[in-house]
Amino acid sequence: MYSLESINFQNKSPEQIGELLIEAKKAYYTSGKPIMDDHTYDTLEEILRLKLPNHRIFTKVGHPNFDTSFDKLAHIMPMGSQNKVTNIADLVHYFELKFNNLNNYSSPLVKGRIEGGFIVQPKCDGISVELIYKNSVLINAITRGDGQIGDVITQNIVKMKNFIKNPKDFTGSVRCEIMVTKKNFEKLNQHVGTHYNAFLPNNDTIFYSNPRNAASGLSQRLDSKYSEYCSLYAVDIYPNLPTVNDEIKFLQQLGFTTVESTLCHNFNQIENIYQQFLIKNRNDYPFEIDGLVIKINDNKLAQSLGNKNNRPKHQVAYKFPASTNTSTILNITWQVGPMGAITPVAQIEPIELSGAIVTFASLANHDLIIKKNINVGDIIEVTRRGDVIPHIEKVVTKVSQNHVTIPTICPSCNTLLIRESKFLHCPNTKNCLAQIIGSLNLFCHTLDILGLSDKTIEKLYLAKKIIVPGDFFKLKISDIAPLDNLGEKSAKNIINQIQDKKEI
């Protein structure tokens, strides 16, 4: 029987640990003869969860081929994402543009003021979830997903802080942000470290890299473990009330914990709050925030603006400036895009930016490398633009005097590359595997078909199940279910998504 000592897990990669756990699960459920003791299994599982949280073993319960992934449900209330601005001029322009496009309203903006005002709230850097109540009883809790359909995680929500079990005389939906506060984040990592780091060699440690990743990982756990470290903050309610201010007061009356809200009547007041957060409030806040949310207070006016691309026009995220840190370039690789563009990507010494551990950063194109004289070994300044995409801004200290070798052939198909302005392109659109898989993946992404990874798409292509995008509509459950242990239910969900897109 496997034990921590006998399997020499210190020298195994996360992928190898995952395969060991799958082997142990199969033995447990099929032969009835365990090959690993519970303590060893639990320890390895926790190490894998923190090192490789998206491993396929965490999307299943029981036997790896059993069909037991999260159920999915459609949302009742809108769960779209937000448009973004990064300065006061763009904020003013955003709302002026929206009001100028109204047919039935004269612009309610008068010298930077609006009747009814704006509601300004901190933008939670968390995970959105819809709580659906009927007759004061929670029916379902659904993650945002693609904005229309999400995962049902009710069993995790009921264990989180600030959860309201029976809001009095309420039927409707409440949108919450799942957050791990800074204080609970420290407690969580301390707890995880106490239980698991003792088994790691050479003073190695395992931990959640930042509060948002912790909130994402904990909310999606099938065993509900550590859900108590998460907190719920209510930000919206459905059906709507006349004003956002009314909704906030009603949520508080029901017992929900809401985020801080301020009623502003002009853009100068909004900018003053923004600057206060930049100077002090952001760092002092109990949880991670990455900007402010500006909402039109009058819901009748807000709803008249409508939505576009699943983004409400009546509110916008006023983002904080990108976080900055310095690091060292360890390696530069070249990736092939779905349209044949060859993009350089830098592997860097791990650094923390906006609460996230960053190990790769974009270099945009080969021309940027030449202009900024970037090479392996150089110390560079890295930002997370919009707190999302790591980007190299400049060289802080030039260490290497050599120049990066710009590729002349495609790293995927060895075709001679061509230069078009600042960019390198592979012209082999018909036979370059990276382009083919990339374009098929882009097709899925464009149609919001979830659940098909690059690896799965490549396997389908190599098996000649899909050659061109139209072949997705010919797929059967039996084509997908055996791949990557997806299971019949996940395969059925994917097929249903694909068939639903036929009418688009």
NUKELUM-883041 format. One record per residue (C-alpha): x, y, z; residue number from 1. Coordinates in steps of 0.001 Angstrom, whole numbers, padded with zeros to 6 digits. Example, Ala and Ser with C-alpha at 12.3 -4.5 7.8 and 13.67 -1.06 7.14 Angstrom:
<atoms>
+---------+---------+---------+------+
!       x !       y !       z ! resi !
+---------+---------+---------+------+
!  012300 ! -004500 !  007800 !    1 !
!  013670 ! -001060 !  007140 !    2 !
+---------+---------+---------+------+
</atoms>
This chain:
<atoms>
+---------+---------+---------+------+
!       x !       y !       z ! resi !
+---------+---------+---------+------+
!  000000 !  000000 !  000000 !    1 !
!  001253 !  003473 ! -000927 !    2 !
!  002414 !  005789 !  001868 !    3 !
!  003999 !  009247 !  001820 !    4 !
!  007397 !  007655 !  002350 !    5 !
!  007107 !  004811 ! -000159 !    6 !
!  005995 !  006867 ! -003169 !    7 !
!  008785 !  009482 ! -002814 !    8 !
!  006240 !  012195 ! -003635 !    9 !
!  008743 !  015003 ! -003020 !   10 !
!  010333 !  014224 ! -006382 !   11 !
!  007073 !  013925 ! -008314 !   12 !
!  005468 !  016659 ! -010392 !   13 !
!  001876 !  017797 ! -009692 !   14 !
!  000776 !  015921 ! -012835 !   15 !
!  002353 !  012697 ! -011532 !   16 !
!  000691 !  013163 ! -008136 !   17 !
! -002633 !  013596 ! -009939 !   18 !
! -002175 !  010329 ! -011819 !   19 !
! -001359 !  008551 ! -008545 !   20 !
! -004568 !  009867 ! -006988 !   21 !
! -006618 !  008746 ! -009997 !   22 !
! -005034 !  005293 ! -009757 !   23 !
! -005909 !  005160 ! -006045 !   24 !
! -009492 !  006241 ! -006741 !   25 !
! -009962 !  003590 ! -009405 !   26 !
! -008667 !  000884 ! -007062 !   27 !
! -010922 !  002054 ! -004235 !   28 !
! -014110 !  002140 ! -006308 !   29 !
! -013604 ! -000799 ! -008670 !   30 !
! -011669 ! -003483 ! -006794 !   31 !
! -012594 ! -002647 ! -003225 !   32 !
! -008896 ! -003016 ! -002357 !   33 !
! -007365 !  000385 ! -001502 !   34 !
! -003777 !  000940 ! -002621 !   35 !
! -003292 !  004125 ! -000552 !   36 !
! -004142 !  004925 !  003061 !   37 !
! -006535 !  007809 !  003773 !   38 !
! -003887 !  010039 !  005347 !   39 !
! -001618 !  009743 !  002307 !   40 !
! -004503 !  010331 ! -000106 !   41 !
! -005782 !  013410 !  001751 !   42 !
! -002303 !  014926 !  001997 !   43 !
! -001502 !  014380 ! -001688 !   44 !
! -004917 !  015683 ! -002719 !   45 !
! -004411 !  018910 ! -000768 !   46 !
! -000930 !  019389 ! -002228 !   47 !
! -002311 !  018855 ! -005743 !   48 !
! -005251 !  021189 ! -005106 !   49 !
! -002900 !  024023 ! -004227 !   50 !
! -000249 !  023263 ! -006838 !   51 !
! -002589 !  022382 ! -009727 !   52 !
! -006152 !  023421 ! -008761 !   53 !
! -007629 !  022775 ! -012228 !   54 !
! -006581 !  019122 ! -012401 !   55 !
! -009405 !  016962 ! -013752 !   56 !
! -009647 !  014927 ! -010540 !   57 !
! -011273 !  017926 ! -008823 !   58 !
! -014187 !  018048 ! -011275 !   59 !
! -015439 !  014607 ! -010315 !   60 !
! -016687 !  012839 ! -007212 !   61 !
! -016058 !  009133 ! -006708 !   62 !
! -014615 !  007140 ! -009594 !   63 !
! -012869 !  009397 ! -012165 !   64 !
! -015199 !  008177 ! -014921 !   65 !
! -018345 !  008682 ! -012840 !   66 !
! -020659 !  011414 ! -014078 !   67 !
! -020823 !  013633 ! -010981 !   68 !
! -019622 !  017148 ! -011889 !   69 !
! -021487 !  020255 ! -010682 !   70 !
! -025038 !  020655 ! -011955 !   71 !
! -025619 !  023721 ! -014112 !   72 !
! -028609 !  026062 ! -014085 !   73 !
! -029697 !  029196 ! -015911 !   74 !
! -029704 !  032504 ! -014053 !   75 !
! -032857 !  034413 ! -013154 !   76 !
! -031192 !  037811 ! -012734 !   77 !
! -028707 !  039326 ! -015207 !   78 !
! -025130 !  038281 ! -014354 !   79 !
! -023125 !  040138 ! -016983 !   80 !
! -019648 !  041588 ! -016664 !   81 !
! -018852 !  045313 ! -016594 !   82 !
! -017415 !  047853 ! -018966 !   83 !
! -014255 !  049525 ! -017656 !   84 !
! -012641 !  052966 ! -017606 !   85 !
! -009329 !  054049 ! -016088 !   86 !
! -009594 !  057841 ! -015710 !   87 !
! -012158 !  060534 ! -014958 !   88 !
! -012258 !  061843 ! -018538 !   89 !
! -013184 !  058397 ! -019855 !   90 !
! -015776 !  058019 ! -017086 !   91 !
! -017502 !  061275 ! -018075 !   92 !
! -017298 !  060361 ! -021764 !   93 !
! -018720 !  056885 ! -021070 !   94 !
! -021968 !  058196 ! -019576 !   95 !
! -022261 !  061114 ! -022012 !   96 !
! -022044 !  058659 ! -024896 !   97 !
! -024651 !  056338 ! -023394 !   98 !
! -027135 !  059171 ! -022789 !   99 !
! -026583 !  060689 ! -026236 !  100 !
! -027685 !  057386 ! -027770 !  101 !
! -031054 !  057465 ! -025986 !  102 !
! -034029 !  058058 ! -028261 !  103 !
! -036701 !  058809 ! -025669 !  104 !
! -034680 !  060846 ! -023195 !  105 !
! -033000 !  064181 ! -023318 !  106 !
! -029621 !  063766 ! -021643 !  107 !
! -030079 !  063717 ! -017845 !  108 !
! -026494 !  064937 ! -017470 !  109 !
! -026417 !  068673 ! -016778 !  110 !
! -022970 !  070165 ! -016144 !  111 !
! -021667 !  066870 ! -014828 !  112 !
! -024681 !  066278 ! -012571 !  113 !
! -027428 !  063675 ! -012865 !  114 !
! -030882 !  063638 ! -011333 !  115 !
! -030998 !  060870 ! -008744 !  116 !
! -027208 !  060691 ! -008664 !  117 !
! -024743 !  057830 ! -008921 !  118 !
! -024064 !  055069 ! -006411 !  119 !
! -020344 !  054476 ! -005891 !  120 !
! -019160 !  051164 ! -004428 !  121 !
! -015796 !  049414 ! -004051 !  122 !
! -015320 !  046843 ! -006816 !  123 !
! -014924 !  043485 ! -005090 !  124 !
! -012180 !  041327 ! -006586 !  125 !
! -014105 !  038128 ! -005915 !  126 !
! -016402 !  035488 ! -007414 !  127 !
! -019983 !  036385 ! -008384 !  128 !
! -022873 !  034148 ! -007367 !  129 !
! -026668 !  034377 ! -007593 !  130 !
! -028659 !  033273 ! -004535 !  131 !
! -032230 !  032301 ! -005469 !  132 !
! -034847 !  032369 ! -002694 !  133 !
! -038478 !  031275 ! -002707 !  134 !
! -040715 !  032048 !  000264 !  135 !
! -037641 !  032944 !  002355 !  136 !
! -035868 !  029640 !  001609 !  137 !
! -032671 !  029321 ! -000445 !  138 !
! -033419 !  027217 ! -003526 !  139 !
! -030123 !  027440 ! -005432 !  140 !
! -026806 !  029273 ! -005491 !  141 !
! -025354 !  029585 ! -009008 !  142 !
! -021913 !  030892 ! -010007 !  143 !
! -021803 !  033540 ! -012735 !  144 !
! -020404 !  031108 ! -015321 !  145 !
! -020918 !  032637 ! -018763 !  146 !
! -023487 !  035116 ! -017438 !  147 !
! -026417 !  032936 ! -018481 !  148 !
! -025618 !  029500 ! -017034 !  149 !
! -023459 !  028678 ! -014013 !  150 !
! -022516 !  025915 ! -011570 !  151 !
! -024810 !  025094 ! -008645 !  152 !
! -022682 !  025446 ! -005481 !  153 !
! -025467 !  025669 ! -002882 !  154 !
! -023764 !  023211 ! -000512 !  155 !
! -020747 !  025548 ! -000255 !  156 !
! -022664 !  028828 !  000054 !  157 !
! -024596 !  027750 !  003160 !  158 !
! -021307 !  027376 !  005071 !  159 !
! -019937 !  030822 !  004209 !  160 !
! -019863 !  033843 !  006494 !  161 !
! -022686 !  036401 !  006072 !  162 !
! -024990 !  033763 !  004537 !  163 !
! -028650 !  034571 !  005245 !  164 !
! -030668 !  031392 !  005538 !  165 !
! -034215 !  032769 !  005724 !  166 !
! -034617 !  036415 !  004627 !  167 !
! -038053 !  037398 !  005896 !  168 !
! -040902 !  037387 !  003338 !  169 !
! -038522 !  037357 !  000379 !  170 !
! -038828 !  035694 ! -003008 !  171 !
! -036251 !  036702 ! -005585 !  172 !
! -032518 !  036731 ! -006271 !  173 !
! -029538 !  038352 ! -004595 !  174 !
! -026220 !  038788 ! -006362 !  175 !
! -023286 !  038387 ! -004008 !  176 !
! -019529 !  038475 ! -004281 !  177 !
! -017686 !  035582 ! -002653 !  178 !
! -014655 !  037071 ! -000924 !  179 !
! -011867 !  035807 !  001293 !  180 !
! -010997 !  038743 !  003541 !  181 !
! -007351 !  039587 !  004135 !  182 !
! -007618 !  038381 !  007732 !  183 !
! -009262 !  035085 !  006757 !  184 !
! -006734 !  034622 !  003955 !  185 !
! -003922 !  034638 !  006510 !  186 !
! -005835 !  032212 !  008732 !  187 !
! -006566 !  029922 !  005771 !  188 !
! -002935 !  029664 !  004683 !  189 !
! -001827 !  029215 !  008281 !  190 !
! -004333 !  026371 !  008686 !  191 !
! -003347 !  024718 !  005405 !  192 !
!  000340 !  025103 !  006223 !  193 !
! -000064 !  023582 !  009688 !  194 !
! -001761 !  020504 !  008261 !  195 !
!  000288 !  019871 !  005135 !  196 !
!  003629 !  021704 !  005007 !  197 !
!  005161 !  019330 !  007554 !  198 !
!  005121 !  016651 !  004865 !  199 !
!  007067 !  018710 !  002324 !  200 !
!  010867 !  018564 !  001967 !  201 !
!  013472 !  021337 !  001949 !  202 !
!  011240 !  023887 !  003686 !  203 !
!  008883 !  023859 !  000704 !  204 !
!  005388 !  025194 !  001350 !  205 !
!  001930 !  025046 ! -000173 !  206 !
! -000560 !  027888 !  000075 !  207 !
! -003189 !  029844 ! -001825 !  208 !
! -001433 !  032550 ! -003841 !  209 !
! -004021 !  035323 ! -003299 !  210 !
! -007504 !  035881 ! -001814 !  211 !
! -009298 !  035792 ! -005169 !  212 !
! -007777 !  032454 ! -006139 !  213 !
! -008702 !  031162 ! -002704 !  214 !
! -012318 !  032321 ! -003136 !  215 !
! -012480 !  030698 ! -006568 !  216 !
! -010973 !  027422 ! -005418 !  217 !
! -012949 !  027107 ! -002186 !  218 !
! -016297 !  027999 ! -003753 !  219 !
! -015819 !  025233 ! -006356 !  220 !
! -014754 !  022468 ! -003971 !  221 !
! -016950 !  019415 ! -004219 !  222 !
! -016339 !  018503 ! -000573 !  223 !
! -017205 !  022034 !  000756 !  224 !
! -013991 !  022015 !  002792 !  225 !
! -012815 !  025433 !  004062 !  226 !
! -015965 !  027218 !  002795 !  227 !
! -016155 !  028906 !  006202 !  228 !
! -013149 !  031043 !  005227 !  229 !
! -015272 !  032725 !  002518 !  230 !
! -017626 !  035678 !  003091 !  231 !
! -020643 !  036864 !  001094 !  232 !
! -021217 !  040532 !  000231 !  233 !
! -024523 !  041459 ! -001422 !  234 !
! -024269 !  043889 ! -004356 !  235 !
! -027571 !  043573 ! -006265 !  236 !
! -031145 !  042301 ! -005946 !  237 !
! -033908 !  041150 ! -008288 !  238 !
! -036676 !  042168 ! -008814 !  239 !
! -035347 !  045717 ! -008819 !  240 !
! -036610 !  048566 ! -006646 !  241 !
! -036968 !  052198 ! -007860 !  242 !
! -033368 !  053102 ! -006965 !  243 !
! -030111 !  051324 ! -006166 !  244 !
! -030145 !  053157 ! -002839 !  245 !
! -033534 !  051568 ! -002058 !  246 !
! -032115 !  048148 ! -002934 !  247 !
! -029141 !  048561 ! -000605 !  248 !
! -031409 !  049521 !  002307 !  249 !
! -033732 !  046587 !  001570 !  250 !
! -030823 !  044118 !  001432 !  251 !
! -029650 !  045383 !  004807 !  252 !
! -033171 !  045014 !  006233 !  253 !
! -033157 !  041378 !  005060 !  254 !
! -029927 !  040872 !  006991 !  255 !
! -027424 !  040768 !  004120 !  256 !
! -023977 !  042302 !  004470 !  257 !
! -023549 !  044920 !  001742 !  258 !
! -020484 !  046726 !  000445 !  259 !
! -019900 !  050364 !  001340 !  260 !
! -022044 !  052646 ! -000848 !  261 !
! -021958 !  056411 ! -001393 !  262 !
! -024518 !  058558 ! -003218 !  263 !
! -022768 !  061089 ! -005486 !  264 !
! -024431 !  063802 ! -007553 !  265 !
! -021560 !  064741 ! -009857 !  266 !
! -018294 !  063454 ! -011283 !  267 !
! -016153 !  065635 ! -009014 !  268 !
! -017545 !  063815 ! -005975 !  269 !
! -016837 !  060460 ! -007642 !  270 !
! -013246 !  061483 ! -008391 !  271 !
! -012705 !  062606 ! -004790 !  272 !
! -013764 !  059164 ! -003537 !  273 !
! -011546 !  057493 ! -006139 !  274 !
! -008502 !  059482 ! -005006 !  275 !
! -009224 !  058701 ! -001339 !  276 !
! -009192 !  054997 ! -002138 !  277 !
! -005926 !  055335 ! -004048 !  278 !
! -004211 !  057181 ! -001197 !  279 !
! -005413 !  055112 !  001752 !  280 !
! -008701 !  053230 !  001647 !  281 !
! -007644 !  050547 ! -000837 !  282 !
! -004866 !  049154 !  001343 !  283 !
! -006901 !  049512 !  004541 !  284 !
! -009943 !  047726 !  003124 !  285 !
! -010774 !  044336 !  004711 !  286 !
! -010727 !  042576 !  001321 !  287 !
! -009103 !  043012 ! -002089 !  288 !
! -010673 !  045644 ! -004363 !  289 !
! -009479 !  046634 ! -007832 !  290 !
! -011511 !  049770 ! -008501 !  291 !
! -014901 !  051396 ! -007947 !  292 !
! -018269 !  050521 ! -009475 !  293 !
! -020271 !  053532 ! -010651 !  294 !
! -024023 !  052855 ! -010998 !  295 !
! -026871 !  055111 ! -012093 !  296 !
! -029094 !  055306 ! -009012 !  297 !
! -032429 !  055676 ! -010860 !  298 !
! -033311 !  052164 ! -012066 !  299 !
! -035890 !  053357 ! -014602 !  300 !
! -033242 !  055486 ! -016269 !  301 !
! -030679 !  052696 ! -015907 !  302 !
! -032903 !  050104 ! -017575 !  303 !
! -033627 !  052443 ! -020483 !  304 !
! -029945 !  052220 ! -021433 !  305 !
! -030140 !  048439 ! -021847 !  306 !
! -027226 !  046026 ! -022287 !  307 !
! -024677 !  045208 ! -024955 !  308 !
! -022687 !  041967 ! -025187 !  309 !
! -024002 !  040919 ! -021769 !  310 !
! -022635 !  044142 ! -020225 !  311 !
! -025057 !  046593 ! -018572 !  312 !
! -024672 !  050125 ! -019925 !  313 !
! -025907 !  051806 ! -016736 !  314 !
! -022823 !  050967 ! -014688 !  315 !
! -019092 !  050924 ! -015234 !  316 !
! -015982 !  049829 ! -013351 !  317 !
! -013587 !  052713 ! -012651 !  318 !
! -010395 !  050671 ! -012350 !  319 !
! -007380 !  051479 ! -010213 !  320 !
! -003999 !  051926 ! -011966 !  321 !
! -002109 !  048759 ! -012794 !  322 !
!  000035 !  047337 ! -010020 !  323 !
!  003779 !  047387 ! -010684 !  324 !
!  006686 !  045213 ! -009557 !  325 !
!  010137 !  044216 ! -010788 !  326 !
!  011369 !  040766 ! -011770 !  327 !
!  014025 !  038928 ! -013777 !  328 !
!  013427 !  037312 ! -017169 !  329 !
!  014198 !  033583 ! -017000 !  330 !
!  013266 !  032581 ! -020538 !  331 !
!  011519 !  033831 ! -023677 !  332 !
!  009305 !  031496 ! -025708 !  333 !
!  007294 !  032023 ! -028886 !  334 !
!  003601 !  031130 ! -029123 !  335 !
!  001565 !  030586 ! -032286 !  336 !
! -001848 !  032278 ! -032334 !  337 !
! -004994 !  031053 ! -034137 !  338 !
! -004401 !  033519 ! -036984 !  339 !
! -000707 !  032654 ! -037306 !  340 !
!  000752 !  035529 ! -035269 !  341 !
!  003953 !  034550 ! -033451 !  342 !
!  003965 !  036195 ! -030005 !  343 !
!  006885 !  036288 ! -027556 !  344 !
!  006120 !  035452 ! -023918 !  345 !
!  008558 !  035972 ! -021060 !  346 !
!  008882 !  033528 ! -018183 !  347 !
!  009883 !  035573 ! -015137 !  348 !
!  010860 !  035068 ! -011524 !  349 !
!  007554 !  034776 ! -009607 !  350 !
!  006342 !  038119 ! -008240 !  351 !
!  003150 !  039340 ! -006592 !  352 !
!  000956 !  041814 ! -008460 !  353 !
! -002487 !  042858 ! -007208 !  354 !
! -002564 !  039860 ! -004906 !  355 !
! -001697 !  037358 ! -007671 !  356 !
!  001525 !  035422 ! -008236 !  357 !
!  002754 !  036215 ! -011763 !  358 !
!  005205 !  033917 ! -013590 !  359 !
!  004642 !  034929 ! -017243 !  360 !
!  004305 !  038310 ! -018964 !  361 !
!  003385 !  039406 ! -022475 !  362 !
!  005976 !  040923 ! -024808 !  363 !
!  003359 !  041769 ! -027484 !  364 !
!  005578 !  041395 ! -030586 !  365 !
!  009174 !  040958 ! -031723 !  366 !
!  009473 !  044679 ! -032522 !  367 !
!  008898 !  045511 ! -028836 !  368 !
!  011771 !  043214 ! -027817 !  369 !
!  014113 !  045038 ! -030191 !  370 !
!  012973 !  048552 ! -029198 !  371 !
!  013217 !  047894 ! -025450 !  372 !
!  016353 !  045757 ! -025857 !  373 !
!  014897 !  042969 ! -023712 !  374 !
!  016730 !  039701 ! -023105 !  375 !
!  016946 !  036781 ! -020700 !  376 !
!  018531 !  037843 ! -017410 !  377 !
!  017378 !  041470 ! -017574 !  378 !
!  015545 !  043016 ! -014621 !  379 !
!  012262 !  044411 ! -015875 !  380 !
!  009207 !  046348 ! -014646 !  381 !
!  005953 !  044387 ! -014869 !  382 !
!  002384 !  045654 ! -014576 !  383 !
! -000996 !  043927 ! -014555 !  384 !
! -003007 !  046059 ! -016939 !  385 !
! -006550 !  046235 ! -015659 !  386 !
! -005288 !  043967 ! -012847 !  387 !
! -005511 !  041099 ! -015354 !  388 !
! -002806 !  040810 ! -018045 !  389 !
!  000858 !  040931 ! -016928 !  390 !
!  002825 !  043169 ! -019285 !  391 !
!  006504 !  044160 ! -019410 !  392 !
!  006772 !  047955 ! -019394 !  393 !
!  010535 !  048558 ! -019480 !  394 !
!  014003 !  047278 ! -018625 !  395 !
!  015070 !  048518 ! -015187 !  396 !
!  018572 !  047020 ! -015195 !  397 !
!  020261 !  045737 ! -018345 !  398 !
!  022108 !  042532 ! -017435 !  399 !
!  022530 !  040691 ! -020728 !  400 !
!  024358 !  042475 ! -023530 !  401 !
!  023235 !  039900 ! -026064 !  402 !
!  020114 !  040149 ! -028181 !  403 !
!  017175 !  037752 ! -028314 !  404 !
!  017274 !  035487 ! -031343 !  405 !
!  014167 !  036224 ! -033378 !  406 !
!  012778 !  032975 ! -034851 !  407 !
!  012742 !  032497 ! -038608 !  408 !
!  010646 !  029311 ! -038671 !  409 !
!  007337 !  028467 ! -036985 !  410 !
!  007824 !  026672 ! -033631 !  411 !
!  004818 !  024469 ! -034441 !  412 !
!  005226 !  023440 ! -038101 !  413 !
!  008743 !  024667 ! -039072 !  414 !
!  007389 !  026820 ! -041911 !  415 !
!  009467 !  029877 ! -042862 !  416 !
!  007975 !  032929 ! -041118 !  417 !
!  007095 !  036216 ! -042795 !  418 !
!  007313 !  039699 ! -041271 !  419 !
!  004350 !  042064 ! -041440 !  420 !
!  005151 !  045414 ! -039831 !  421 !
!  005776 !  044703 ! -036123 !  422 !
!  004587 !  041115 ! -036280 !  423 !
!  005802 !  037689 ! -037330 !  424 !
!  003353 !  035360 ! -039054 !  425 !
!  003265 !  031714 ! -040030 !  426 !
!  001678 !  031497 ! -043517 !  427 !
!  000924 !  027759 ! -043199 !  428 !
! -002723 !  028264 ! -042259 !  429 !
! -003889 !  024868 ! -043550 !  430 !
! -001342 !  022549 ! -041934 !  431 !
!  000065 !  024335 ! -038855 !  432 !
! -001303 !  022336 ! -035903 !  433 !
! -001069 !  025256 ! -033459 !  434 !
! -003124 !  027476 ! -035783 !  435 !
! -005696 !  024775 ! -036454 !  436 !
! -006227 !  024003 ! -032762 !  437 !
! -006155 !  027715 ! -031932 !  438 !
! -008817 !  028557 ! -034520 !  439 !
! -011039 !  025688 ! -033353 !  440 !
! -010637 !  026861 ! -029763 !  441 !
! -011402 !  030443 ! -030841 !  442 !
! -014619 !  029182 ! -032450 !  443 !
! -015658 !  027595 ! -029124 !  444 !
! -014725 !  030730 ! -027200 !  445 !
! -016659 !  032989 ! -029577 !  446 !
! -019802 !  030876 ! -029183 !  447 !
! -019291 !  030508 ! -025394 !  448 !
! -019004 !  026718 ! -025625 !  449 !
! -017563 !  025780 ! -022233 !  450 !
! -015746 !  022639 ! -021129 !  451 !
! -013548 !  021909 ! -024160 !  452 !
! -009874 !  022529 ! -023374 !  453 !
! -007127 !  022972 ! -025980 !  454 !
! -005950 !  019466 ! -025127 !  455 !
! -009410 !  017950 ! -025682 !  456 !
! -009878 !  019842 ! -028959 !  457 !
! -006480 !  018616 ! -030159 !  458 !
! -007430 !  015012 ! -029354 !  459 !
! -010699 !  015405 ! -031260 !  460 !
! -008803 !  016845 ! -034224 !  461 !
! -006140 !  014126 ! -034247 !  462 !
! -008923 !  011527 ! -034058 !  463 !
! -010460 !  013246 ! -037123 !  464 !
! -013686 !  013973 ! -035223 !  465 !
! -013357 !  017682 ! -036026 !  466 !
! -011453 !  019173 ! -038953 !  467 !
! -013289 !  022473 ! -039475 !  468 !
! -015495 !  024466 ! -037041 !  469 !
! -018692 !  023084 ! -038587 !  470 !
! -017694 !  019605 ! -037411 !  471 !
! -018449 !  020599 ! -033803 !  472 !
! -022145 !  020352 ! -034683 !  473 !
! -021645 !  016716 ! -035767 !  474 !
! -020072 !  015584 ! -032485 !  475 !
! -021748 !  012886 ! -030399 !  476 !
! -021567 !  012270 ! -026664 !  477 !
! -019541 !  009114 ! -027334 !  478 !
! -016893 !  011210 ! -029137 !  479 !
! -016249 !  013402 ! -026083 !  480 !
! -017040 !  011361 ! -022956 !  481 !
! -013897 !  009143 ! -022996 !  482 !
! -011506 !  012092 ! -023428 !  483 !
! -009702 !  013392 ! -020320 !  484 !
! -012197 !  011486 ! -018132 !  485 !
! -014882 !  014049 ! -018908 !  486 !
! -017718 !  011591 ! -018316 !  487 !
! -021099 !  011265 ! -019993 !  488 !
! -022835 !  014106 ! -018136 !  489 !
! -020117 !  016664 ! -018930 !  490 !
! -020070 !  015463 ! -022545 !  491 !
! -023855 !  015830 ! -022731 !  492 !
! -023637 !  019387 ! -021363 !  493 !
! -021040 !  020257 ! -024015 !  494 !
! -023122 !  018724 ! -026821 !  495 !
! -026221 !  020619 ! -025617 !  496 !
! -024262 !  023890 ! -025616 !  497 !
! -023055 !  023237 ! -029167 !  498 !
! -026536 !  022378 ! -030446 !  499 !
! -027985 !  025502 ! -028800 !  500 !
! -025620 !  027616 ! -030924 !  501 !
! -026992 !  026297 ! -034213 !  502 !
! -029578 !  029070 ! -034297 !  503 !
! -027056 !  031886 ! -033789 !  504 !
+---------+---------+---------+------+
</atoms>
